[in-house]
Amino acid sequence: MDAQLGAGSLARLLTGWRDDGGTGASAQAALVTRVSSLLTDGRLAAGTRVPSERELAAALAIGRGTVAAAYEQLRDDGYLVRRRGSGTWTALPSATPAGSGGVVPAAFGGVTPTPAAAYTPFAPMGPVSGWSPGRDVIDLAHAAPWAPMEAVSEAAARALTELPVHLASTGYDVLGLPVLREAIAARLSAQGLRTSADEVMVTAGAQHAHALVARALVRPGDRVLMEQPTYPGAIDLARHVSARAVPVAMVEQDGVHGWDVEAVAAALRAATPAVGYLVPDHQNPTGAVMDAETRAAVVAAAARHGVPLVVDDCLREMWIDAPGPPPLGAWSTGGATPVITTGSLSKTVWGGLRIGWLRAPRTLLQRVAAVRASDDISTPVLEQLVAVGLLEKLDDLVADGRRVLAHRRDHLRAALARAVPEWRAPKPSGGFSLWVDLGAPRSSALVDAASRHGVLLAAGPRFATGGAFEQYLRLPYTLSTDALDDAVARLTRAWDSLGVGAAPSLTTVV
């Protein structure tokens, strides 16, 4: 992990730090408390190079000795490590070797966060610990849409009637059926990303598209820039190809998450990653939407440093309150640094419909096609024909989906406010889930307790590269309101069983 944070950026994250540590706390203690809190709740990513003592002291207008003493305490506690010749870097005690002396600050009640690797929330459905057989299990570990059965059935029936025309061919087309690629290109163009059919490859879902790009562009030991928190599949893929994640922490202000352009640019410059992975629309898990100015700045920074961007647009069309800006790729000038856009019907229609795509410049698409030729050769023809029929009515399908999601989102937030008022659940403008601040670092413990009440969850650390976000929990609102009410009731009992009680939140959310 090779991100870098300037003194100005860290000073902004530390705003109000003198109030930490309790009444009468020394400046050193308050600074230690704030930095450790930022790391534990993920606002400051582990594996980030921090400014020198002199630089930070100047930015905070305090004595260098205070910063030096705070840095020394943070090193003793396992939150900072010194690398000879390359400065001081952030870490998490739970991710440090045994015996490192790492502790959790008093602000977290002395509870040691569970490492991310200790929990795998996306395991296949099966027996749930302590849950009686025959009882319903509520799956909140996955955020997936419900299937519009009539529309999918009609598209499947139509596809079967059209299949005989294709049986005379081999059925192999590494790019996908021309009719489907044309439909995808037309939809992307209508959204503001001008696209031709020969810039589109049909894949078996968006995750397949990401894997193909990784095989084409990433080598073992390469760095991959990604947001923190981010989609767990991206973290797993980086590990699978033996790449090194470069996490760039998202910023939060008044309950709204966003991107720190300065931090992104610094990471691109310092780490020279092979690719950058971003989710600019209804970011998973925060729900954040990147504004137009930030999109332009991020694309410009990537172009300056020659870093291709992989843009996960799977949730782009699932806005609820208002549509976002044009796709991130619309700000690309089409130069040597590509912006690769991925999408999928698995999020807009049904998770079982494994049809996705990637949009990239023709030369890059040829590289990906060469990689794919030794893999799965092509996407199933019948599913592609189903996708063609669904794309024709996708506007109506997603409009219906937005209305249902809006109701379920608001219903879940209201139910949580009544049952666990100490939790804070910001209102996302779209997507499938809430990023809930529990007010205490008990996410993994709650996941374990909830399993005994028949609820599957994804703990906050699952969305991080280094064990942060123990204070957060992703809660999808894709289930029916009855199921959500049942889930909230069970979660409340599980939370009460932990004996946490109402705890002050370390972040300000609304």
Wavefront OBJ file of the C-alpha trace (Angstrom):
o trace
v 0.000 0.000 0.000
v 1.614 3.189 -1.184
v -0.736 6.158 -0.774
v 0.588 9.505 0.405
v -1.133 12.288 2.326
v 0.031 15.877 2.352
v 0.153 18.017 5.487
v -2.812 20.117 4.327
v -4.999 17.083 3.684
v -4.162 15.514 7.050
v -4.767 18.829 8.818
v -8.262 18.963 7.274
v -8.983 15.456 8.536
v -7.798 16.544 11.988
v -10.180 19.515 12.178
v -11.392 19.841 15.779
v -8.740 17.446 17.091
v -8.092 19.522 20.205
v -11.531 18.497 21.484
v -10.566 14.813 21.520
v -9.259 12.986 24.539
v -11.592 14.559 27.094
v -11.512 17.738 29.142
v -8.019 18.806 30.098
v -6.309 16.364 27.734
v -2.911 17.450 26.513
v -2.419 18.399 22.883
v -0.320 15.275 22.416
v -3.049 12.982 23.832
v -5.757 14.694 21.777
v -3.719 14.325 18.590
v -3.049 10.639 19.313
v -6.743 10.016 19.958
v -7.854 11.715 16.739
v -5.312 9.987 14.486
v -6.065 6.549 15.958
v -9.803 7.214 15.611
v -9.395 8.242 11.974
v -7.536 5.031 11.262
v -9.919 2.738 13.097
v -13.054 4.107 11.438
v -11.418 4.193 8.005
v -11.319 7.916 7.311
v -7.535 7.596 7.160
v -6.422 4.520 5.241
v -3.823 2.138 6.610
v -0.725 2.040 4.424
v -0.641 5.818 3.866
v 2.529 7.847 4.108
v 1.956 10.775 6.482
v 3.751 14.127 6.412
v 6.877 14.716 8.445
v 6.635 16.020 11.987
v 7.826 19.443 10.844
v 5.273 19.643 7.998
v 2.323 18.612 10.168
v 3.345 20.940 12.987
v 3.390 23.851 10.544
v -0.016 22.884 9.099
v -1.548 22.650 12.602
v 0.303 25.717 13.919
v 1.674 23.824 16.935
v 5.127 22.953 18.171
v 7.087 20.253 16.414
v 7.761 18.606 19.764
v 4.045 17.955 20.268
v 3.765 16.229 16.910
v 6.972 14.275 17.508
v 5.677 12.991 20.854
v 2.304 12.085 19.312
v 3.979 10.233 16.438
v 6.123 8.327 18.911
v 3.055 7.293 20.941
v 1.229 6.253 17.779
v 4.210 4.121 16.768
v 4.247 2.477 20.185
v 0.506 1.773 19.870
v 0.874 0.267 16.391
v -0.848 3.050 14.429
v 2.330 4.318 12.743
v 5.407 2.525 11.454
v 8.687 4.031 10.344
v 10.221 2.727 7.130
v 13.890 3.462 6.759
v 14.430 5.845 3.888
v 10.748 6.300 3.070
v 9.174 8.085 6.031
v 6.317 7.266 8.387
v 3.290 5.181 7.391
v -0.087 4.451 8.950
v -1.078 0.983 10.190
v -3.734 -0.741 12.257
v -2.860 -2.630 15.453
v -5.104 -5.538 14.431
v -3.049 -5.916 11.282
v 0.347 -5.735 12.992
v 2.356 -8.770 14.103
v 1.679 -10.195 17.528
v 3.626 -8.486 20.263
v 3.712 -5.134 18.434
v 2.199 -3.414 21.444
v -0.831 -2.149 19.519
v -3.817 -1.096 21.641
v -7.193 0.424 20.970
v -7.699 3.978 22.272
v -10.060 4.743 25.119
v -12.469 6.329 22.639
v -13.247 2.805 21.438
v -13.846 1.350 24.870
v -10.688 -0.753 24.730
v -12.296 -3.172 22.263
v -9.847 -4.668 19.793
v -11.330 -4.708 16.265
v -11.597 -8.095 14.596
v -9.264 -8.333 11.569
v -11.079 -8.309 8.223
v -9.621 -11.679 7.315
v -11.331 -13.267 10.308
v -14.764 -12.910 8.765
v -16.121 -14.006 5.399
v -19.692 -12.732 5.065
v -20.300 -13.941 1.527
v -20.138 -17.652 2.289
v -22.774 -19.890 0.645
v -26.088 -20.096 2.428
v -26.094 -22.869 4.985
v -26.509 -23.507 8.686
v -26.365 -20.353 10.774
v -24.645 -20.542 14.135
v -27.152 -21.008 16.947
v -30.167 -20.688 14.671
v -32.855 -23.355 14.821
v -33.294 -25.431 11.638
v -36.430 -24.596 9.710
v -36.451 -20.937 10.731
v -36.112 -18.304 8.003
v -32.676 -16.823 7.449
v -32.630 -13.181 6.367
v -29.754 -12.506 3.999
v -28.462 -8.956 4.389
v -24.933 -9.917 3.380
v -25.787 -9.410 -0.277
v -27.218 -6.315 -1.950
v -29.024 -7.585 -5.041
v -32.216 -6.626 -6.885
v -35.384 -8.677 -6.977
v -36.323 -10.197 -10.347
v -39.192 -8.648 -12.380
v -40.498 -12.124 -13.136
v -42.903 -11.250 -15.935
v -40.346 -9.185 -17.864
v -37.570 -11.769 -17.495
v -39.917 -14.605 -18.457
v -41.114 -12.738 -21.558
v -37.549 -11.934 -22.611
v -36.527 -15.565 -22.106
v -39.478 -16.853 -24.177
v -38.632 -14.424 -26.970
v -34.957 -15.441 -26.833
v -35.906 -19.081 -27.365
v -37.787 -18.198 -30.541
v -34.756 -16.273 -31.842
v -32.192 -18.900 -30.892
v -32.594 -21.089 -34.051
v -31.192 -18.275 -36.191
v -27.918 -18.510 -34.252
v -27.647 -22.299 -34.184
v -26.087 -22.344 -37.628
v -23.053 -20.512 -36.241
v -20.420 -21.791 -33.792
v -21.835 -19.542 -31.090
v -18.352 -18.235 -30.330
v -17.919 -14.461 -30.376
v -15.370 -13.148 -27.922
v -16.872 -9.647 -28.056
v -20.520 -10.721 -27.921
v -23.512 -10.661 -30.237
v -23.445 -7.535 -32.451
v -27.115 -6.796 -31.701
v -26.431 -6.721 -27.948
v -23.257 -4.664 -28.279
v -25.142 -2.135 -30.392
v -27.873 -1.899 -27.753
v -25.314 -1.386 -24.965
v -23.426 1.225 -27.006
v -26.649 3.119 -27.692
v -27.522 3.171 -23.996
v -24.082 4.419 -22.962
v -24.185 7.092 -25.660
v -27.577 8.275 -24.448
v -26.086 8.702 -20.954
v -23.331 10.973 -22.291
v -20.550 8.445 -22.966
v -20.360 8.307 -26.755
v -19.759 4.668 -27.661
v -19.716 2.481 -30.752
v -20.461 -1.241 -30.800
v -16.827 -2.120 -31.522
v -15.839 -0.519 -28.195
v -18.020 -2.966 -26.214
v -17.359 -6.505 -24.980
v -20.163 -8.574 -23.451
v -19.083 -10.491 -20.345
v -20.540 -12.891 -17.786
v -21.299 -10.095 -15.323
v -19.283 -7.045 -14.303
v -16.995 -9.021 -11.990
v -15.958 -11.076 -15.017
v -15.189 -7.830 -16.850
v -13.014 -6.644 -13.949
v -11.158 -9.962 -13.898
v -10.451 -9.783 -17.624
v -9.087 -6.239 -17.317
v -6.920 -7.304 -14.383
v -5.495 -10.193 -16.391
v -4.714 -7.855 -19.280
v -3.268 -4.916 -17.341
v -2.098 -6.050 -13.892
v 0.956 -8.146 -13.102
v 1.970 -9.684 -9.757
v 3.384 -6.971 -7.530
v 1.659 -4.139 -9.401
v -0.298 -1.583 -7.438
v -4.048 -1.001 -7.801
v -5.557 2.235 -6.539
v -8.990 1.915 -4.974
v -11.313 3.830 -2.689
v -11.504 3.057 1.002
v -14.072 1.657 1.744
v -14.849 -0.147 -1.481
v -16.543 -3.129 -3.100
v -15.147 -6.344 -1.518
v -14.935 -8.055 -4.903
v -12.354 -5.490 -5.999
v -10.231 -6.140 -2.910
v -10.430 -9.897 -3.461
v -9.530 -9.552 -7.143
v -6.430 -7.486 -6.354
v -5.308 -10.182 -3.935
v -6.077 -12.910 -6.454
v -3.749 -11.392 -9.064
v -1.107 -10.717 -6.355
v -1.419 -6.955 -6.718
v -0.857 -4.443 -3.921
v -3.859 -2.308 -3.003
v -3.320 1.445 -2.710
v -6.316 2.611 -0.631
v -7.368 6.248 -0.786
v -9.720 7.089 2.068
v -12.973 8.781 1.182
v -13.778 11.956 3.083
v -16.945 12.565 5.079
v -18.555 15.832 6.035
v -21.969 16.293 7.600
v -22.917 12.729 6.757
v -21.947 12.995 3.078
v -19.055 10.950 1.719
v -16.903 12.067 -1.162
v -13.522 11.871 -2.872
v -10.397 13.795 -1.897
v -9.020 14.808 -5.302
v -5.717 15.902 -3.779
v -5.269 12.523 -2.097
v -6.186 10.649 -5.292
v -3.716 12.706 -7.316
v -0.989 12.205 -4.698
v -1.540 8.422 -4.712
v -1.437 8.320 -8.514
v 1.807 10.270 -8.490
v 3.543 8.412 -5.652
v 2.387 4.839 -6.275
v 2.195 4.777 -10.116
v -0.484 2.055 -9.981
v -1.168 -0.211 -12.938
v -4.869 0.734 -12.768
v -7.263 2.670 -10.589
v -10.646 1.205 -9.600
v -13.459 3.654 -8.816
v -17.210 3.454 -8.170
v -18.346 7.042 -8.853
v -22.107 6.443 -8.808
v -23.796 5.241 -5.590
v -20.442 4.017 -4.374
v -20.508 0.652 -2.662
v -20.849 0.817 0.337
v -21.125 4.558 1.132
v -23.706 5.457 -1.543
v -21.660 8.522 -2.534
v -22.003 10.120 -5.990
v -19.009 11.897 -7.522
v -19.859 15.401 -8.744
v -18.955 16.630 -12.218
v -16.033 18.799 -11.082
v -14.435 15.896 -9.215
v -14.927 13.568 -12.204
v -13.083 15.975 -14.457
v -10.255 16.398 -11.934
v -9.833 12.654 -11.316
v -9.717 11.825 -15.038
v -7.218 14.642 -15.614
v -4.989 13.389 -12.769
v -5.071 9.825 -14.107
v -4.147 11.081 -17.571
v -1.214 13.114 -16.203
v 0.247 10.042 -14.537
v -0.677 7.553 -17.262
v -2.927 5.402 -15.079
v -5.912 3.637 -16.705
v -9.145 3.890 -14.719
v -11.619 1.047 -14.305
v -15.020 2.596 -13.595
v -17.615 0.333 -11.991
v -20.939 1.718 -13.223
v -23.122 -1.213 -12.148
v -25.242 0.967 -9.835
v -25.290 4.055 -12.023
v -28.911 3.653 -13.155
v -30.176 2.848 -9.658
v -30.538 6.467 -8.600
v -33.528 7.288 -6.427
v -33.664 11.023 -5.787
v -32.019 12.417 -8.943
v -29.738 11.205 -11.738
v -26.044 11.907 -11.401
v -23.631 13.520 -13.871
v -22.647 11.745 -17.105
v -20.423 8.667 -16.774
v -16.860 9.281 -15.639
v -15.551 8.189 -19.030
v -17.291 11.151 -20.656
v -14.466 13.349 -19.307
v -11.801 11.290 -21.064
v -10.277 12.865 -24.156
v -9.571 9.472 -25.670
v -5.813 9.801 -25.320
v -3.229 7.211 -24.376
v -4.691 6.752 -20.878
v -7.977 4.855 -21.162
v -11.077 4.974 -19.001
v -12.676 1.528 -18.927
v -16.363 1.431 -18.010
v -18.101 -1.693 -16.744
v -21.792 -2.346 -16.254
v -24.201 -5.187 -15.682
v -27.824 -6.274 -15.866
v -27.204 -8.232 -12.676
v -27.805 -5.055 -10.645
v -30.508 -3.401 -12.713
v -32.610 -6.507 -13.453
v -31.663 -9.717 -11.634
v -28.549 -11.127 -9.982
v -29.036 -14.465 -11.732
v -28.758 -12.850 -15.166
v -24.987 -12.935 -15.589
v -24.692 -10.417 -18.389
v -22.229 -7.575 -18.051
v -20.024 -5.516 -20.313
v -16.923 -3.435 -20.516
v -16.493 -0.380 -22.680
v -12.926 0.494 -23.661
v -10.919 1.923 -26.565
v -10.604 -0.526 -29.445
v -6.876 -1.180 -28.980
v -7.333 -2.048 -25.315
v -10.385 -4.161 -26.102
v -8.184 -6.212 -28.442
v -5.761 -6.873 -25.556
v -8.610 -7.994 -23.324
v -10.026 -10.171 -26.111
v -6.649 -11.894 -26.521
v -6.641 -12.685 -22.811
v -10.206 -13.928 -22.902
v -9.621 -16.227 -25.869
v -7.790 -18.648 -23.563
v -10.489 -18.424 -20.902
v -14.210 -18.769 -21.566
v -14.170 -17.805 -25.307
v -17.596 -16.115 -25.220
v -20.755 -15.341 -23.266
v -23.704 -17.784 -23.661
v -25.798 -16.827 -26.700
v -29.165 -17.538 -25.084
v -28.484 -15.221 -22.148
v -27.337 -12.518 -24.547
v -30.622 -12.775 -26.430
v -32.495 -12.448 -23.132
v -30.460 -9.322 -22.401
v -31.410 -7.779 -25.756
v -35.091 -8.092 -24.898
v -34.599 -6.656 -21.415
v -32.566 -3.666 -22.621
v -35.499 -2.665 -24.807
v -37.673 -2.194 -21.719
v -34.955 -1.324 -19.204
v -36.131 2.273 -18.740
v -39.497 1.076 -17.458
v -37.932 -1.658 -15.321
v -35.480 0.628 -13.538
v -38.162 3.283 -13.049
v -40.308 0.732 -11.238
v -37.272 -0.403 -9.280
v -36.454 3.135 -8.159
v -39.931 3.646 -6.731
v -39.696 0.418 -4.746
v -36.164 1.189 -3.550
v -37.151 4.687 -2.409
v -39.934 3.257 -0.249
v -37.757 0.504 1.222
v -34.827 2.852 1.879
v -36.998 5.276 3.811
v -38.768 2.439 5.616
v -35.504 0.887 6.798
v -34.067 4.201 7.979
v -37.224 4.939 9.966
v -37.253 1.452 11.499
v -33.607 1.790 12.556
v -34.206 5.236 14.040
v -36.959 3.796 16.246
v -35.203 0.583 17.258
v -31.552 1.653 17.609
v -31.470 5.464 17.793
v -27.760 5.410 18.668
v -27.037 4.199 15.118
v -26.693 6.786 12.355
v -27.800 5.903 8.832
v -27.183 8.632 6.208
v -29.705 8.813 3.379
v -28.100 7.705 0.098
v -29.436 9.200 -3.126
v -29.456 5.788 -4.775
v -28.003 2.308 -4.801
v -29.058 -0.630 -2.666
v -27.800 -0.099 0.868
v -27.167 2.080 3.912
v -23.677 2.605 5.361
v -24.580 2.633 9.038
v -22.425 4.159 11.784
v -22.937 1.954 14.854
v -21.377 4.465 17.237
v -19.027 1.750 18.556
v -16.458 -0.580 16.929
v -18.609 -3.712 17.164
v -19.395 -4.546 13.545
v -17.801 -8.000 13.464
v -19.197 -8.833 16.906
v -22.657 -7.814 15.709
v -22.301 -10.004 12.610
v -21.547 -12.986 14.830
v -24.421 -12.186 17.196
v -26.844 -11.598 14.317
v -26.056 -15.009 12.853
v -27.423 -16.537 16.055
v -30.657 -14.669 15.330
v -30.856 -15.832 11.726
v -29.502 -12.723 9.986
v -26.541 -12.741 7.599
v -24.561 -9.491 7.461
v -21.440 -7.989 5.905
v -19.213 -6.409 8.547
v -17.576 -3.051 7.924
v -14.011 -4.460 7.686
v -15.102 -6.526 4.675
v -15.058 -3.284 2.696
v -11.506 -2.289 3.671
v -8.005 -3.389 2.760
v -6.633 -3.361 6.304
v -9.258 -4.090 8.953
v -10.810 -0.636 9.380
v -14.521 0.270 9.586
v -15.338 -1.780 12.672
v -17.739 1.060 13.494
v -19.720 0.578 10.276
v -22.184 -1.921 8.869
v -23.686 -2.161 5.394
v -27.421 -2.797 5.442
v -29.186 -3.412 2.103
v -32.777 -2.264 1.658
v -33.575 -4.576 -1.270
v -35.846 -6.914 0.712
v -39.558 -6.417 1.345
v -40.607 -4.071 4.134
v -41.902 -7.041 6.163
v -38.514 -8.735 5.884
v -36.743 -5.492 6.790
v -38.925 -5.081 9.876
v -38.148 -8.652 10.918
v -34.444 -8.054 10.299
v -34.419 -4.866 12.395
v -36.138 -6.650 15.274
v -33.559 -9.444 15.192
v -30.669 -6.977 14.834
v -31.918 -5.074 17.853
v -31.874 -8.233 19.956
v -28.420 -9.099 18.672
v -27.151 -5.588 19.446
v -28.622 -5.682 22.930
v -26.922 -9.020 23.555
v -23.540 -7.319 23.059
v -24.219 -4.975 25.962
v -22.855 -2.000 24.031
v -25.555 0.511 24.937
v -25.823 3.937 23.424
v -22.361 5.121 22.537
v -21.354 8.508 21.146
v -20.633 8.435 17.424
v -17.140 9.383 16.349
v -18.395 10.693 13.010
v -21.066 13.233 12.273
v -23.798 11.759 10.069
v -27.424 12.590 9.450
l 1 2 3 4 5 6 7 8 9 10 11 12 13 14 15 16 17 18 19 20 21 22 23 24 25 26 27 28 29 30 31 32 33 34 35 36 37 38 39 40 41 42 43 44 45 46 47 48 49 50 51 52 53 54 55 56 57 58 59 60 61 62 63 64 65 66 67 68 69 70 71 72 73 74 75 76 77 78 79 80 81 82 83 84 85 86 87 88 89 90 91 92 93 94 95 96 97 98 99 100 101 102 103 104 105 106 107 108 109 110 111 112 113 114 115 116 117 118 119 120 121 122 123 124 125 126 127 128 129 130 131 132 133 134 135 136 137 138 139 140 141 142 143 144 145 146 147 148 149 150 151 152 153 154 155 156 157 158 159 160 161 162 163 164 165 166 167 168 169 170 171 172 173 174 175 176 177 178 179 180 181 182 183 184 185 186 187 188 189 190 191 192 193 194 195 196 197 198 199 200 201 202 203 204 205 206 207 208 209 210 211 212 213 214 215 216 217 218 219 220 221 222 223 224 225 226 227 228 229 230 231 232 233 234 235 236 237 238 239 240 241 242 243 244 245 246 247 248 249 250 251 252 253 254 255 256 257 258 259 260 261 262 263 264 265 266 267 268 269 270 271 272 273 274 275 276 277 278 279 280 281 282 283 284 285 286 287 288 289 290 291 292 293 294 295 296 297 298 299 300 301 302 303 304 305 306 307 308 309 310 311 312 313 314 315 316 317 318 319 320 321 322 323 324 325 326 327 328 329 330 331 332 333 334 335 336 337 338 339 340 341 342 343 344 345 346 347 348 349 350 351 352 353 354 355 356 357 358 359 360 361 362 363 364 365 366 367 368 369 370 371 372 373 374 375 376 377 378 379 380 381 382 383 384 385 386 387 388 389 390 391 392 393 394 395 396 397 398 399 400 401 402 403 404 405 406 407 408 409 410 411 412 413 414 415 416 417 418 419 420 421 422 423 424 425 426 427 428 429 430 431 432 433 434 435 436 437 438 439 440 441 442 443 444 445 446 447 448 449 450 451 452 453 454 455 456 457 458 459 460 461 462 463 464 465 466 467 468 469 470 471 472 473 474 475 476 477 478 479 480 481 482 483 484 485 486 487 488 489 490 491 492 493 494 495 496 497 498 499 500 501 502 503 504 505 506 507 508 509 510
